[in-house]
Amino acid sequence: MAGLMKLKSAVLSSGNAALAEISARDQRDWKALDDRSVRIENVPADLADQNRETIYPSVYLYSARMDNLLRQKFNGFSGPVRFVIEIRCTSERFEGLEQELTSYVEAITAGLGENTGSWGENLIYSGGYTVKFEPIKLGGRNFIHSAKIELEAEACG
């Protein structure tokens, strides 16, 4: 859970700072992320939309996998922990969704770059990540576009 809280902090602080720079550069008014739009949970977009008022753009943070490889002797757990940051944008028209989503991905990955090193509680993040873009589909406010940023932190303890 400590890793997810560190991710949320990185998105809300460093990610929003980078988003402000991107907004100025692109002359667009991208909405800053806040506690209501950044959630620690793994829930599909259609289910989230059906069960509560979803604030877009929305960011979902969750752990996808933990591998206990026992790399460090005498520790109960040591190995990689895979985290996912899923970003979702929506609009009544699909034009412009690609640029919006790409801007949020750029901002959040810039924020990750500023948060390399120790995350406390024996987690170390080296700075690497993979981004997977999903196709635009129906959902949200007519159309929804999402991307997943996958990253690993090394647990040692």
Backbone hydrogen bonds in HBPLUS format (Angstrom, degrees):
<---DONOR---> <-ACCEPTOR-->    atom                        ^
c    i                          cat <-CA-CA->   ^        H-A-AA   ^      H-
h    n   atom  resd res      DA  || num        DHA   H-A  angle D-A-AA Bond
n    s   type  num  typ     dist DA aas  dist angle  dist       angle   num
A0005-MET N   A0001-MET O   3.00 MM   4  6.31 154.0  2.07 151.3 158.5     1
A0006-LYS N   A0002-ALA O   2.96 MM   4  6.21 151.0  2.05 145.9 153.9     2
A0007-LEU N   A0003-GLY O   2.95 MM   4  6.20 153.0  2.02 143.9 151.4     3
A0008-LYS N   A0004-LEU O   2.94 MM   4  6.18 159.4  1.98 146.2 151.5     4
A0009-SER N   A0005-MET O   2.99 MM   4  6.18 158.1  2.04 144.2 150.1     5
A0010-ALA N   A0006-LYS O   2.93 MM   4  6.16 154.2  1.99 146.8 153.9     6
A0011-VAL N   A0007-LEU O   2.91 MM   4  6.19 158.8  1.95 154.6 159.9     7
A0012-LEU N   A0008-LYS O   2.95 MM   4  6.13 166.6  1.97 153.1 156.7     8
A0013-SER N   A0009-SER O   2.93 MM   4  5.97 150.2  2.02 146.5 154.1     9
A0015-GLY N   A0010-ALA O   2.88 MM   5  6.20 157.1  1.93 157.8 161.7    10
A0017-ALA N   A0013-SER O   3.03 MM   4  6.24 152.7  2.10 149.6 157.8    11
A0018-ALA N   A0014-SER O   3.01 MM   4  6.23 160.5  2.05 149.0 153.6    12
A0019-LEU N   A0015-GLY O   2.90 MM   4  6.09 148.4  2.00 141.6 151.4    13
A0020-ALA N   A0016-ASN O   3.00 MM   4  6.21 148.9  2.10 144.0 150.4    14
A0021-GLU N   A0017-ALA O   3.34 MM   4  6.70 152.8  2.42 142.3 148.6    15
A0022-ILE N   A0018-ALA O   2.95 MM   4  6.25 156.0  2.00 150.0 157.2    16
A0023-SER N   A0019-LEU O   2.83 MM   4  6.01 157.6  1.88 150.4 156.3    17
A0024-ALA N   A0020-ALA O   3.11 MM   4  6.31 156.5  2.17 142.6 148.2    18
A0025-ARG N   A0021-GLU O   2.93 MM   4  6.13 160.1  1.97 148.0 153.9    19
A0026-ASP N   A0022-ILE O   2.84 MM   4  5.96 166.0  1.86 154.9 158.1    20
A0027-GLN N   A0023-SER O   2.86 MM   4  5.57 113.1  2.32 133.8 148.6    21
A0028-ARG N   A0023-SER O   3.00 MM   5  4.91 153.8  2.07 137.5 144.4    22
A0037-SER N   A0034-ASP O   3.02 MM   3  5.44 135.9  2.22 109.8 121.6    23
A0038-VAL N   A0034-ASP O   3.06 MM   4  6.21 130.9  2.31 154.8 169.1    24
A0059-VAL N   A0037-SER O   2.77 MM  22  6.10 161.3  1.80 167.3 167.0    25
A0039-ARG N   A0059-VAL O   2.82 MM  20  6.23 163.2  1.84 169.3 169.8    26
A0061-LEU N   A0039-ARG O   2.84 MM  22  6.18 157.4  1.89 158.8 165.6    27
A0048-ALA N   A0044-PRO O   2.99 MM   4  6.24 160.2  2.03 156.4 162.6    28
A0049-ASP N   A0045-ALA O   2.92 MM   4  6.10 162.6  1.95 155.0 159.4    29
A0050-GLN N   A0046-ASP O   3.13 MM   4  6.23 146.4  2.25 138.3 146.6    30
A0051-ASN N   A0047-LEU O   3.18 MM   4  6.24 142.3  2.33 145.3 153.3    31
A0058-SER N   A0088-ARG O   2.93 MM  30  5.22 156.8  1.98 147.3 154.1    32
A0088-ARG N   A0058-SER O   2.82 MM  30  5.22 160.2  1.85 158.2 161.4    33
A0060-TYR N   A0086-GLU O   2.79 MM  26  5.02 159.6  1.83 145.9 152.7    34
A0086-GLU N   A0060-TYR O   2.79 MM  26  5.02 170.6  1.80 154.7 156.2    35
A0062-TYR N   A0084-VAL O   3.09 MM  22  5.46 154.9  2.15 150.6 156.2    36
A0084-VAL N   A0062-TYR O   2.83 MM  22  5.46 157.2  1.88 166.3 172.1    37
A0064-ALA N   A0082-ARG O   2.78 MM  18  5.50 161.6  1.82 147.7 153.8    38
A0065-ARG N   A0082-ARG O   3.41 MM  17  5.03 156.8  2.47 132.2 131.3    39
A0082-ARG N   A0065-ARG O   2.71 MM  17  5.03 163.6  1.73 152.3 157.6    40
A0067-ASP N   A0080-PRO O   3.01 MM  13  5.61 168.3  2.02 167.9 171.1    41
A0069-LEU N   A0078-SER O   2.89 MM   9  5.93 134.2  2.11 140.6 152.3    42
A0070-LEU N   A0078-SER O   3.08 MM   8  4.97 116.7  2.50 146.3 151.0    43
A0157-GLY N   A0077-PHE O   3.00 MM  80  5.61 149.8  2.09 162.6 170.6    44
A0079-GLY N   A0155-ALA O   2.96 MM  76  5.28 145.8  2.08 132.7 142.1    45
A0155-ALA N   A0079-GLY O   2.81 MM  76  5.28 170.7  1.81 150.6 151.5    46
A0081-VAL N   A0153-ALA O   2.80 MM  72  5.34 152.7  1.88 158.7 167.7    47
A0153-ALA N   A0081-VAL O   2.99 MM  72  5.34 157.9  2.04 145.9 151.8    48
A0083-PHE N   A0151-LEU O   2.81 MM  68  5.39 163.1  1.84 160.9 166.4    49
A0151-LEU N   A0083-PHE O   3.01 MM  68  5.39 162.0  2.04 149.5 154.1    50
A0085-ILE N   A0149-ILE O   2.83 MM  64  5.00 154.2  1.90 143.8 152.5    51
A0149-ILE N   A0085-ILE O   2.80 MM  64  5.00 166.2  1.82 142.9 147.6    52
A0087-ILE N   A0147-ALA O   2.86 MM  60  5.38 160.7  1.90 159.9 165.6    53
A0147-ALA N   A0087-ILE O   2.98 MM  60  5.38 147.1  2.09 145.8 155.4    54
A0089-CYS N   A0145-HIS O   2.87 MM  56  5.36 165.9  1.89 160.5 165.3    55
A0145-HIS N   A0089-CYS O   2.85 MM  56  5.36 160.6  1.89 157.5 162.1    56
A0091-SER N   A0143-PHE O   3.10 MM  52  5.53 150.0  2.20 142.3 148.8    57
A0143-PHE N   A0091-SER O   3.03 MM  52  5.53 151.3  2.12 160.4 169.3    58
A0097-LEU N   A0094-PHE O   3.24 MM   3  5.51 163.5  2.27 120.7 125.2    59
A0100-GLU N   A0096-GLY O   3.08 MM   4  6.30 161.8  2.12 151.1 156.4    60
A0101-LEU N   A0097-LEU O   2.91 MM   4  6.05 174.7  1.91 155.9 157.4    61
A0102-THR N   A0098-GLU O   2.95 MM   4  6.02 164.4  1.97 149.0 154.1    62
A0103-SER N   A0099-GLN O   3.01 MM   4  6.13 149.5  2.10 142.9 150.5    63
A0104-TYR N   A0100-GLU O   3.14 MM   4  6.50 156.3  2.20 151.9 157.5    64
A0105-VAL N   A0101-LEU O   2.93 MM   4  6.21 159.1  1.98 154.9 161.2    65
A0106-GLU N   A0102-THR O   2.90 MM   4  6.04 161.0  1.93 146.2 151.6    66
A0107-ALA N   A0103-SER O   2.97 MM   4  6.17 157.7  2.02 145.5 151.4    67
A0108-ILE N   A0104-TYR O   2.95 MM   4  6.11 166.4  1.97 151.2 154.6    68
A0109-THR N   A0105-VAL O   2.92 MM   4  6.04 164.9  1.94 154.3 158.7    69
A0110-ALA N   A0106-GLU O   3.01 MM   4  6.11 147.7  2.11 140.7 149.6    70
A0111-GLY N   A0107-ALA O   2.98 MM   4  6.25 150.1  2.07 143.1 151.6    71
A0112-LEU N   A0108-ILE O   2.90 MM   4  6.25 145.0  2.02 144.3 154.2    72
A0113-GLY N   A0109-THR O   3.05 MM   4  6.30 152.5  2.13 141.8 148.4    73
A0114-GLU N   A0110-ALA O   3.28 MM   4  6.61 135.2  2.49 139.2 150.0    74
A0114-GLU N   A0111-GLY O   3.21 MM   3  5.22 133.1  2.44  94.7 106.8    75
A0115-ASN N   A0112-LEU O   2.91 MM   3  5.09 157.2  1.97 108.1 115.5    76
A0117-GLY N   A0125-TYR O   2.74 MM   8  5.16 177.0  1.74 155.9 155.6    77
A0125-TYR N   A0117-GLY O   2.86 MM   8  5.16 170.1  1.87 146.1 144.7    78
A0119-TRP N   A0123-LEU O   2.80 MM   4  5.25 173.8  1.80 150.5 150.9    79
A0123-LEU N   A0120-GLY O   3.09 MM   3  5.74 144.4  2.22 121.0 128.6    80
A0156-CYS N   A0122-ASN O   2.95 MM  34  5.33 149.6  2.04 150.0 158.4    81
A0124-ILE N   A0154-GLU O   2.91 MM  30  5.11 146.1  2.03 133.2 144.2    82
A0154-GLU N   A0124-ILE O   2.76 MM  30  5.11 160.9  1.79 153.0 150.6    83
A0130-THR N   A0150-GLU O   2.82 MM  20  5.15 148.2  1.93 146.4 156.6    84
A0150-GLU N   A0130-THR O   2.75 MM  20  5.15 162.8  1.78 156.8 161.1    85
A0132-LYS N   A0148-LYS O   2.81 MM  16  5.16 157.8  1.86 147.1 154.8    86
A0148-LYS N   A0132-LYS O   2.80 MM  16  5.16 158.5  1.84 146.7 153.4    87
A0134-GLU N   A0146-SER O   2.90 MM  12  5.48 172.3  1.90 154.9 155.7    88
A0137-LYS N   A0144-ILE O   2.99 MM   7  5.53 161.8  2.02 154.8 160.3    89
A0144-ILE N   A0137-LYS O   2.79 MM   7  5.53 159.5  1.83 162.9 167.9    90
A0139-GLY N   A0142-ASN O   3.08 MM   3  5.21 155.2  2.14 108.1 114.3    91
